[in-house]
């Protein structure tokens, strides 16, 4: 069976990809065709987030085991065929291509085509230019300035008094096993 995915970006309005891939191919193959089509490198950490209808995370498929202790199952891209976790048309996913800045593509399994197969995944349609692979430090700083509350506007009652009482500070040498020489 062939899966046909549509991808869009919330950063670049006119960017769209259509990917066709065999259902028994892995998430790693899907990742690679997306990165190739977008012109991105393959040396970064990224993951697929399988979502419900409101784009809430249900599972995550990562490029490598992060070694985190978790009760959740660990799904690795190279070991997980698409058909193991995806089967319904309309299934929603996010492809997180910039883990540091949490930037991703929205994806939807647009169509399943039974009775056909593909040897290699294909980008069958590309429109517009992909967003930059990495966000600039200045972009992050500007975004933080816009989203963060101005410290000066919070007021003194949030922080308490302007000064501190030196007697309230604990002497670090008083802790057992800590000596500062």
C-alpha positions as CSV (number, residue, x, y, z in Angstrom):
1,X,0.0,0.0,0.0
2,X,1.2,3.5,-0.7
3,X,0.7,6.4,1.8
4,X,0.4,9.9,0.4
5,X,1.3,12.6,3.0
6,X,0.8,16.4,2.7
7,X,3.1,18.7,4.7
8,X,2.8,22.4,5.4
9,X,4.7,24.9,7.5
10,X,3.1,27.5,9.8
11,X,6.2,29.7,9.2
12,X,6.0,29.9,5.4
13,X,2.5,30.2,4.0
14,X,3.3,29.0,0.4
15,X,5.4,26.0,1.4
16,X,3.9,22.6,0.7
17,X,5.2,19.1,0.1
18,X,3.5,15.9,-1.0
19,X,5.3,12.7,-0.2
20,X,4.4,9.2,-1.4
21,X,6.0,6.2,0.4
22,X,5.3,2.5,0.8
23,X,3.4,1.7,4.0
24,X,5.9,-1.0,5.0
25,X,8.8,1.5,4.7
26,X,10.2,3.0,7.9
27,X,9.8,6.4,9.5
28,X,13.5,6.9,8.8
29,X,12.8,6.7,5.1
30,X,10.0,9.2,5.5
31,X,12.3,11.5,7.4
32,X,15.0,11.3,4.8
33,X,12.7,12.1,1.9
34,X,11.2,15.1,3.8
35,X,14.7,16.4,4.7
36,X,15.9,16.0,1.1
37,X,12.8,17.8,-0.3
38,X,13.2,20.7,2.1
39,X,17.0,20.9,1.5
40,X,17.9,20.2,5.1
41,X,20.8,18.2,6.5
42,X,20.4,14.8,8.1
43,X,22.8,15.3,11.0
44,X,20.3,16.8,13.4
45,X,18.0,15.3,16.0
46,X,14.4,15.2,14.9
47,X,11.2,13.2,15.5
48,X,7.7,12.5,14.4
49,X,4.9,13.2,16.8
50,X,1.8,11.2,16.1
51,X,-1.2,13.4,17.1
52,X,-4.9,13.2,17.7
53,X,-7.4,15.3,15.9
54,X,-6.5,18.4,18.0
55,X,-2.8,18.0,17.3
56,X,-2.1,16.6,20.8
57,X,0.8,14.2,21.1
58,X,-0.1,10.5,21.3
59,X,3.3,9.0,20.6
60,X,6.8,10.0,19.4
61,X,9.1,8.3,17.0
62,X,12.7,9.5,17.3
63,X,15.7,9.2,15.2
64,X,17.7,7.7,18.1
65,X,17.2,6.5,21.6
66,X,17.8,9.4,23.9
67,X,18.4,7.2,26.9
68,X,15.6,8.8,28.9
69,X,13.9,6.7,31.6
70,X,10.3,6.5,30.7
71,X,7.3,4.3,31.1
72,X,6.4,5.1,27.5
73,X,7.4,2.8,24.7
74,X,10.4,4.0,22.7
75,X,9.8,4.1,18.9
76,X,12.8,4.5,16.7
77,X,12.5,5.6,13.1
78,X,14.8,3.0,11.7
79,X,13.0,0.1,13.4
80,X,9.4,1.2,13.0
81,X,7.4,0.7,9.7
82,X,4.9,3.3,9.0
83,X,2.0,0.8,8.9
84,X,2.8,-0.2,12.5
85,X,1.6,3.2,13.8
86,X,-0.4,4.7,10.9
87,X,-3.3,3.3,9.2
88,X,-6.2,5.8,8.9
89,X,-6.5,8.4,6.2
90,X,-6.5,11.8,7.9
91,X,-4.0,10.8,10.6
92,X,-2.1,13.9,11.9
93,X,1.6,14.1,12.6
94,X,4.2,16.7,13.3
95,X,7.7,16.4,12.0
96,X,10.0,18.2,14.4
97,X,13.0,19.3,12.3
98,X,14.4,21.8,14.8
99,X,14.3,20.3,18.3
100,X,16.0,23.3,19.9
101,X,13.5,25.8,18.8
102,X,10.6,23.3,18.6
103,X,9.9,24.0,14.9
104,X,8.0,21.5,12.9
105,X,5.9,20.7,9.8
106,X,2.3,19.8,10.1
107,X,1.6,16.5,8.3
108,X,-1.5,14.6,7.3
109,X,-1.9,11.1,5.9
110,X,-4.0,12.3,3.0
111,X,-4.6,9.0,1.2
112,X,-3.9,5.3,1.3
113,X,-3.6,3.6,-2.0
114,X,-4.1,-0.2,-1.6
115,X,-2.8,-2.7,-4.1
116,X,0.2,-0.5,-5.1
117,X,3.8,-0.3,-3.9
118,X,6.8,2.0,-4.2
119,X,10.4,0.9,-4.1
120,X,11.7,4.3,-3.0
121,X,9.8,7.2,-1.4
122,X,9.1,10.2,-3.6
123,X,8.4,13.9,-3.2
124,X,5.7,14.2,-5.8
125,X,4.9,17.9,-5.3
126,X,6.8,20.8,-3.8
127,X,5.6,24.4,-3.7
128,X,7.4,27.4,-2.2
129,X,10.6,27.5,-0.2
130,X,11.1,25.6,3.0
131,X,11.6,27.7,6.1
132,X,15.2,28.1,7.2
133,X,16.5,24.9,8.8
134,X,17.8,26.6,11.9
135,X,16.4,29.7,13.4
136,X,18.8,32.6,14.0
137,X,19.7,33.6,17.5
138,X,18.3,37.1,16.8
139,X,15.0,35.5,15.8
140,X,14.8,33.7,19.1
141,X,15.7,36.8,21.1
142,X,13.1,38.9,19.3
143,X,10.5,36.2,19.8
144,X,11.3,36.0,23.5
145,X,11.0,39.8,23.8
146,X,7.6,39.7,22.2
147,X,6.3,36.8,24.3
148,X,7.9,37.6,27.7
149,X,6.4,40.1,30.1
150,X,8.5,43.2,30.6
151,X,10.3,42.7,34.0
152,X,9.9,46.4,34.8
153,X,6.1,46.1,34.5
154,X,5.7,43.4,37.1
155,X,6.2,45.6,40.1
156,X,7.9,45.5,43.5
157,X,5.2,43.4,45.2
158,X,6.2,40.4,42.9
159,X,9.8,40.4,44.1
160,X,9.4,41.8,47.6
161,X,11.8,44.4,49.0
162,X,14.5,45.9,46.9
163,X,17.3,44.6,49.1
164,X,18.2,41.4,51.1
165,X,19.3,40.8,54.6
166,X,22.8,39.4,54.7
167,X,22.0,37.5,57.9
168,X,19.3,35.5,56.0
169,X,22.0,33.9,53.7
170,X,23.2,30.5,54.8
171,X,26.9,29.9,55.4
172,X,27.9,27.3,52.8
173,X,30.6,25.9,55.1
174,X,27.8,24.9,57.5
175,X,26.5,22.1,55.2
176,X,28.0,18.7,56.1
177,X,30.5,17.3,53.6
178,X,31.0,20.7,51.9
179,X,34.2,22.5,52.6
180,X,35.3,25.5,50.6
181,X,39.1,25.7,50.7
